[in-house]
Amino acid sequence: MRRPRGGPFLVLLTAILVLAPPALAGRPAAGHAPHRPQTHTEPLRGVGPRAHTGLSGGSRAQSLNWSGYDVTGGPFTTVTATWVQPRVKNSGGAFTDAAFWVGLDGDSSDTVEQIGTEAYSEGQVGYDAWYEMYPDYPVTIGMSIHPGDVMTATVTWAKPSIFTLSLDNKTTGKSYSTSQLVSVPPALASAEVIAEAPSSGNDVVSLSDYTLCRFTGCAVDGQPIGSYDWTAIDMVTYSDRRLSVALPLDADGAGFGVTTDVTAPRTVARGADAWSHKPATVRFSATDRGAGVATTEYSTDAGVTWTAGTSLTIDAPSDHSADGVHKVLYRSSDRAGNVEKTQTCRVGIDTQPPTPLVHKRTTVASGGTARVQYAVLDPRPGSPSATVRIVIKDGRGVVVRRATVPRRKIQAVYVYRFRCDFARGVYVCIVSATDAAGNRGPAAAAGRLVVR
């Protein structure tokens, strides 16, 4: 990365050719957000070193004011890109700004020759178009800009010192072009396609929340930016809080996204963390407050393979081969490229019924405390608990007592205690069980309760 050269260029802003209404100096006033400070889009303010991405020709860096892609190793003579003007959120009373542009220079040089659009908010949202021959202030272009407009911008240098800056609104059919003469030979060492938080004085303005902007047809000297020594740039604060992220290059090397959506979706799994004796379906529901959910995927083999989908059914074959706990990993990603941290849920399958047991004979004095011992057995693997129902009948088959005991652990012995006010005689204790998966025991155990 080249060192900045000393001293700013003196730039002679001489309009040679204008194909649209005359440019207006400074920022727009009437009809736009009030009290807007005069701002610059300016060279790269880096806060961290470039790190290799592992991809051929690629590195990633952090900046206080830029987010997007630039290429180095020029000289370069032309750069172009197309984008859809994003809609920004109203920030309320605070002034925010976001500029979308293409340009030459600015990375390790003191000038930037650039043209693009802008979206700002201060009580109301506004959009405009501009060009800038930094360090001079930007010049507003008399072109109406609206969210959803398809914009194409191009900056071209021609010897010995003329830059032609063009902006086409493909949606409205309006075009603008201007040629600017510079006083000294430019560096032409870099080319950029950028979303920027402009600066007011020495301070970077708060970035407008634009959610997602997609750049396509990004080319430098007629070649995709992915053909060069490119750097993906993320905009961060001094404390490394991400403000805007450059998404990976498209397969053609000529497209990418930048986004202020730096929060991953949140996915909820419904129908999980329970036991079932029949096929169990888990449904995944994801929400995202930014760019929107792109995909949801799950894995049943500890993350070795992933399947895209919003539901998963775990079979419950009658041969009991799927009995046990099935661990399911799941996650969602959004259109901004944020991937949710992998979450885990479990589904229990148990197709075998429990077997209740009761002590064959229990003796108690009338008016005393009866202690009926019982247990529930269940083949492993299977659900860990069962609901036990205890029914006591007299010699004529009349029910004299009922009790339900939920969540009794399998393979454990319990004692059911109650005050026995029954008349003397022999009673029958019937114990039945339904496990947590919904399997009912095939028959209830029966024991004798002798009251003396």
ZAMIDREN-297272 format. One record per atom (N, C-alpha, C): x, y, z; residue in one letter. Coordinates in steps of 0.2 Angstrom, whole numbers, plus 5000, padded with zeros to 4 digits. Layout:
# ZAMIDREN-297272
XYZA...
//
This chain:
# ZAMIDREN-297272
500449945000M500050005000M500450065000M500350114995R500850174994R500650225000R501250255002R501150315007R500850375004R500450405008P500150465005P500650515003P500550554998R500950604996R500850664999R501350715000G501250775004G500950825000G500450855004G500050915001G499550894996G498950934997P498350914992P498550944986P498250924980F498250954974F497851014973F498051064969L497651114968L497251094961L496551094961V496251074956V495851124953V495851134946L495551184942L494851154940L494351174943L493651144941L493451184935L493551164929T493351194923T492851144919T492251164919A491751124916A491851124908A491951064905I492051064898I491451044894I491050994897L490450974894L489950954899L489350984898V488750964902V488150944898V487950884899L487350854895L486750854899L486650894905A486050894909A486050964912A485550984916P485451044919P486151064922P486251134922P486951154925P487051134932P487651114934A487751094941A487751154946A487551134952L487451184957L487951174962L488351224964A488851224969A488551204976A488951164980G488751144987G488251094987G487851084992R487351044993R486651074992R486151034991P485451064989P485151084996P484751134995A484451175001A483651155001A483251194997A482551194997A482351124995A481851104999G481551034998G481950975000G482450985004H482950935006H482950945014H483250895017A483350895024A483650955027A483450995032P483651055034P484351055038P484751105038H485351115042H485851055041H485951045034R486450995032R487051025032R487550995035P488251025035P488551015028P489051055026Q489351045020Q489850985021Q489850935016T490250875018T490650855012T491150825013H491650795008H491550715008H491650695002T491850625001T492550625000T492950585003E493650595003E494050535003E494750535003P495150475003P495050425008P495250365007L495150315012L495450335019L495050325024R495350335031R495450265034R496050235034G496050165036G496250165044G495950105047V496050095054V496450035055V496549995050G496849925051G497249905045G497649855046P498049835040P497649785036P497849775030R497549735025R497749665026R497249615027A497349545028A497149505022A497549455020H497349415014H496749375016H496349375011T495649335012T495749265010T496349245007G496349175005G496149164998G495849214995L495649214988L496149244984L496249224978S496749244973S496649324972S497149364974G497149434972G496749474977G496549444983G496049474987G496349484994G496149544997S496249555004S495649595007S495649605014R495149635017R495449685022R495149745022A495349805026A494749835030A494949875035Q494449915038Q494549985037Q494050025038S494050095036S493550135041S493650195042L493250235046L492650265041L492750265035N492350305030N492150265024N492450215022W492350175016W492050105017W491650085013S491450015013S491349995005S491649945003G491549924996G492249894994G492349904987Y492949874985Y493449924981Y494049914982D494549954978D495049914975D495349934970V495949894967V496549944966V497149914967T497749954967T498249924962T498749954961G499249934956G499149964949G498850024949G498750054942G499450074939G499450114934P498850164933P498250134930P497650164932F497050144929F496750214926F496350204920T496150254917T495350264917T494950204919T494250214919T493950164924T493450184927V493050134932V492350154931V491950094931T491250104930T490850054935T490250064936A489850024940A489050044940A488649994941T487950014941T487649984948T487150024951W486850004957W486150034957W485750004961V485050024963V485050064969V484850124968Q484850174974Q484450144980Q484750134985P484450104991P483950154995P483450134998R483050185002R483350185009R483450245012V483750245019V483250255024V483350235030K482850245035K482950315038K482350345040N482350415043N482750405050N483250445051S483550445057S483350495063S482750525061G482450575066G482850635066G483050665072G483350735072G484150735070G484450675071A485150675069A485350665062A485850705060F486050705053F486450645051F486250605046T486550545044T486650555036T487150525033D487250525026D487650465024D487450445017A487850395014A487850405007A488550405004A488650414997A488850354994A488650344987F488750284983F489050314977F489650284976W490050314970W490550274967W490850294961V491450264958V491950314957V492550294957G493050344957G493750324956G494250364954L494950344953L495350384959L495850354961D496250384966D495950374973D496250404978G495950404985G496250354990G496550294987D496850244991D497650264991D497950294996S498650314996S498750374992S498250414990S498350474987S497950524990S498050594988D497750644991D497150674987D497050644981T496450664977T495950604976T495350624975V494850574972V494450604967V494350574961E493950594956E493350554955E492750574957Q492250534959Q491550564957Q491050514956I490350534954I489850484957I489350504960G488850454962G488250494965G487850454969T487250474973T487350484980T486850504983E486850514991E486150514994E486150485000A485550475003A485650495011A485250545013Y485350575019Y484750585023Y484750595030S484150605034S484350655039S483850695040E483850745046E483150765047E482750725050G482050745051G481650715045G481950715039Q481650695033Q482250665029Q482050625024V482550585020V482550625013V483150635011G483350665004G483850625000G483750634994Y484250594989Y484450644984Y485150644982D485350684976D485950654973D486150684968A486750664964A487350714964A487950694963W488450744964W489050714961W489550764960Y490250734958Y490750774962Y491350754963E491850784967E492550774964E492950824964M493650824963M494050844969M494050794974Y494350814980Y495050834979Y495250884983P495050914989P494550974988P494350984982D493751034981D493151004984D492651044986Y492051024988Y491550994983Y491150944984P490750914979P490250964976P490050954970V489550994966V488950954965V488350974967T487750944966T487550944959T487250884957I487050884950I486250894950I486050924945G485350934945G484950884942G484950824946M484650764943M484250734949M483550724948S483150694953S483350614954S483450604960I483550534962I483050504967I482850444966H482350414970H482550344972H482350314978P482450244979P482250204974P482650154972G482450104967G482750124960G482950194959D483250214953D483850174951D483950154945V484550114943V485050164940V485650164943M486150214942M486750184939M487050214934T487750194931T488150254931T488750244934A489250294935A489950274932A490250324929T490850314925T491350364926T491950354928V492550404928V493050384923V493250424919T493750414914T494250464914T494950444913W495450494913W495750494906W495850554903A496150554896A496750604897A497350584894K497950624894K497750694891K498150744893P498650744898P498350754905P497750784906S497450794913S496750804913S496350774909I495650784909I495250724912I494750734916F494350684919F493650694916F493350644913T492650644912T492250604917T491750634920L491350604925L490650594922L490350534922S489650534919S489150494924S488550514924L488050474928L487450474924L487150404924D486550394920D486050364925D485450394925N484850364928N484450324923N484550264923K484250214919K483550214920K483250234926T482550224927T482150284924T482450344925T482150404922T482350424915T482950394913G483250414906G483650474906G483750504912K484150564912K484950554913K485350594910S486050584910S486450644911S487050634914Y487450694916Y488150674914Y488550724912S489250714910S489650784911S490150784914T490650844914T491350824914T491750864911S492450854910S492850904915S493250884918Q493650924923Q494350914922Q494750974922L495450984920L495750994927L496350954928V496750954934V497350984932V497651014937S498251054936S498951014936S498950954939V499550914940V499350844937V499850804935P499650734933P499350694939P498850664939P498550624944P498950554945P498850524951A499150464952A498950404949A498250404948L497850344945L498050274948L498250274954A498550214957A497950164959A497350194960S496850154962S496150164959S495750124959A495050134957A494550104962A493950134963E493550114968E492850114966E492450064970V491750064970V491450064977V491150114980I491150134987I490550154989I490350134995A489850164999A490150205005A490050265006E490450305010E490050345015E490350355021A490050405026A490450465025A490150515022P490550575021P490850615027P491250665026S491550695032S491350765032S491250795038S491050865039S491650895044S492050935041G492650955044G493150895045G493350885051N493750825052N493350765055N492750765055D492350715058D491950675053D491950615053V491550575049V490850575051V490350585046V489650595048V489350525049V488850525054S488550455055S488250435049S488350365048L488150335041L487350325041L487050345036S486350325035S486250255035S485650225037D485550155037D485150145031D485550115026Y485350095019Y485150025018Y485249985023T485149915023T485649875018T485449885012L485849845007L485949885000L486549884997C486549914991C486949864986C486749844981R487049804976R487349834970R488049824969F488449854964F488549794959F488349814952T488549764947T488849794941T489149754937G489549784931G490149824933G490449804939C491049844941C491649824937C491849874934A492449864929A492949914930A493549894929V494149944929V494549934922V494549984918D494949974912D494649914908D493949904908G493649854904G493649784907G493949774913Q493949714916Q493649714923Q493349654925P493049654931P493449664937P493249694942I493749714948I494049654951I493649594950G493949534953G494649514949G494749544943S495349524940S495949564942S495849604947Y496449644949Y496649624957Y497149664959D497349664966D496849704970D496249664972W495649704975W495749694983W495349744986T495349744993T494549754995T494249714999A493649725001A493649765008A493249815008I493349865014I492749865018I492749855025D492249855029D492349925033D491749955034M491750025038M491650005045M492050025050V492050015057V492150075061V491950075067T492150135072T492850115075T493150165078Y493750155082Y493750095086Y493150075089S493050025094S492949955090S492949955083D492849895079D492149875078D491649925080R490949905079R490849915071R490549865068R490449865061R489849915060R489949955054L489449995052L489149975045L489649955041S489449935034S489949885032S489749825029V490149775027V490149765020V490649745017A490749725010A490649655009A490149635005L489949565004L490449534999L490549464999P490949434994P490849454987P491349454982L491249464975L490749414972L490349424967D489949374964D490449334960D490249284957A490649234953A490949264947A490649314944D490949344938D491449404940D491549414947G492049464949G491849534948G491249544946A491049614944A490449634948A490249604953G489649624957G489849604964G489449644969F489549634976F489049674979F488949664986G488449704990G488849744995G488549794998V488749825004V488149835008V488249825015T487649825019T487749855026T487249895028T487249915035T486949865040T486649805037D486349755041D486949705043D487149715049V487649675052V487449625057V486749615058T486549575063T486249515059T486349455062A486149395059A485449385060A485049345056P484349325058P484349285065P483749275067R483549235073R483049185071R483249115072T482849065070T482549025076T481949015076V481548975082V481348905079V481548855083A481348785081A480748765085A480148755081R479548725084R479448655083R479248625089G479148545088G479748515090G480248545093A480848515095A480848505102A481448475105D481548465112D480948425115D480648375112A480148335115A480248265112A479848225115W479848155113W479148135109W479248085105S478648065101S478747995099S478147965099H478147895097H477947885090H477847935086K477747935079K478147985075K478147995069P478648035065P478548115068P479048145070A479048205073A479348265068A478948315067T479148365062T479348435066T479948455065V480248515067V480148575062V479848625064R479848685059R480248745061R480648765057F481048825058F480748885055F480748935060S480449005058S481049055059S481249095054A481749145055A481449215054A481749255057T481549325057T482249375056T482149425052D482749465051D482449535050D482749585054R482549655054R482849695049R483349665045G483749705040G483549685033G484049655030A483949645023A483449585021A483249545027G482749495026G483149425025G482749375027V483049305028V483149285021V483749255020A483949225013A483749145013A484149115018T484049035018T484049015025T483748955027T483748925033T483948855031T484448825035E484648755034E484748725040E484848655040Y484848615046Y485348555044Y485648525049S486048465049S485848415054S485848355052T485748295057T486348255058T486948275055D487548235055D488148275058D487948315063A488448355067A488748415063A488448435057G488648485053G489148465047G489148395046V489548375040V489148395034V488548385034T488148415028T487548455030T487348495026W486848545028W486248545022W485648545024T485048545020T484648605021T484548635015A484148695015A483448685016A483048715021G482348695022G482048725028G481448735029T481148765035T480748705039T480848645037S480548595041S480948525040S480848485045L481248425045L480848375049L480748315046T480348265049T480848205051T480848185057I481148125060I480748065060I480848015056D480447955056D480447915062D479947875063A479847835069A479647765066A480147725063P479947655061P479747605066P479347565064S479047515069S479547465071S480147465068D480647415070D481147445076D480947505078H481247545083H481947565082H482147565075S482847575073S483047655074S482547695075A482647765076A482547795083A482447745087D482347765094D482947795097D482847845101G483347885104G483347955103G483847995105V483848065104V484248085097V483948125093H484148155087H484348225088H485048235087K485248305088K485248345081K484948405081V484848435075V485148505076V485648525071L485848595071L485548635066L485448695067Y485048735062Y485348815062Y485248845057R485448915057R485148945051R485149015050S484849055045S485349105043S485349125037S485749185034S485249235031S485549295031D485049345028D485349365021D485049415017R485249435011R485849475011R486049505017A486649545018A487249495019A487149435020G487649385021G487849375028G487449395033N487549375040N487249305041N487749265044V487549195046V487449195053V486849165055E486749155062E487149105065E487349115072K487749065075K487349005076K487648945074T487348885074T486948865081T486348845080Q485948825086Q485748755086Q485548725092T485448655092T484848645096T484448595093C483848565096C483948495096C483448455100R483448385100R482748355099R482748305096V482048265095V482148195097V481648175102G481748105104G481148065101G481448005099I480947955096I480947895101I480347875103D480247815107D479647775104D479747715102T479147685099T478947615103T479247615109Q479147555113Q478747575119Q478247535121P477847555127P478247535134P478047575139P478347555145P477947495149P478247475154T477947415157T477947435165T477347445168P477247465175P477247405179P477547415185L477547355190L477347385197L477047335201V476747355207V476947305212V477047315218H477247265223H476547225224H476647155224K476147115224K475647115230K475947135236R475547145242R475747195246R475247235248T475347295253T474847285259T475147295265T474647285271T474647345275T474147375277V474047435281V473447425286V473547455291A473047465296A472547515294A471847505295S471347555293S471547625297S471547675294G471747745297G472447755296G472847705294G473647715294G473847745287G474447745286T474747775280T474947715275T474647705270A474747655265A475347675261A475747625259R476347635255R476347585250R476247605244V476147565238V476747575234V477147515233Q477847525229Q477647505222Q477947545217Y477847535210Y478447565206Y478447535200A479047555196A478747555188A479147585184V479047585177V479647575173V479647515169L480147495165L480047515158L480547535154D480547555147D481147535143D481047495138P481647475134P482147545132P482747535132R483247585131R483447575123R483547635120P483447705122P482747725121P482547765125G481847785125G481747855129G481147875130S480947935134S481147915141S481347975145P481647965151P481147965157P480547975155S480047975161S479347955158S478847945163A478247925161A477747955166A477047965164T476547985169T476247915171T476147915178V475947855181V475247865184V474747825182R474047825185R473947765190R473747785196I473547735201I472847735202I472547675202V471847665203V471747605208V471347625213I471247575219I470447555219I470347495218K469647465218K469447425224K468847425226D468647375231D468447305228D468247265233G468147195230G467547195225G467147245225R466547245220R466747275213R467347305213G467647335207G467447405207G467247435213V467147505213V467747545214V467847595211V468447635212V468447685218V468847675223V468847705229V469447765229V469847755224R470447815225R470747815218R470947875216R471247885209R471847935211R472447925207A472947965208A473347965201A473648025200T474048035194T474748065196T475248035194V475948055196V476348075190V476448135188P476748145182P477548145182P477848135177R478548135176R478948095181R478748035181R479147985185R479747955181R480347955183K480847935180K480847855178K481047835172I481047765171I481547725175I481447665176Q481947615179Q482047635186Q481547665190A481647685197A481047665201A481147645207V480647625212V480347685216V479647685216Y479347745220Y478847715225Y478647755229V478147735234V477647785234V476947765233Y476447805233Y476147805240Y476047855244R475847855251R475147895251R474747865255F474147905256F473847875263F473347915266R473047895272R472447855270R472547795273C472047745271C471447735276C470847765274D470247765278D469747715275D470047665271F469547615269F469347565274F468747535273A468547485278A469047425277A469047385282R469447325281R469247275275R469747245272G469647205267G470147205262G470047175256V470647165251V470447215245V470847255243Y470747305237Y471347285232Y471147305226V471647295220V471947365219V472547365218C472947425216C473147415208C472947455204I473047455197I473547505195I474047495192V474547545190V474647545183V474547595179S474647605172S475147655171S475447665165A475947715163A475947735156A476047795154T476147825148T476747865148T477247835143D477847875143D477847945140D478447975140A478448045138A478348055130A478447995127A478347995120A477647985118A477247965123G476547945121G476347875121G476847835122N476647765122N476347735128N475747705128R475447675133R475647605135R475747585141G475947515143G475347475140G475547415138P475047365135P474547345141P474747335147A474247315152A474447345159A473947355163A474147385170A474347325175A474847345179A475047295184A474447305189A474447245193A473947245198A474247215205A474147245210G474347215217G473847215222G473947185227R473347185232R473547225238R473047265240L473047305246L472647275251L472947255257V472547225262V472547275268V471847295270V471747335275V471447295281V471847305287R471647265293R471347315298R
//
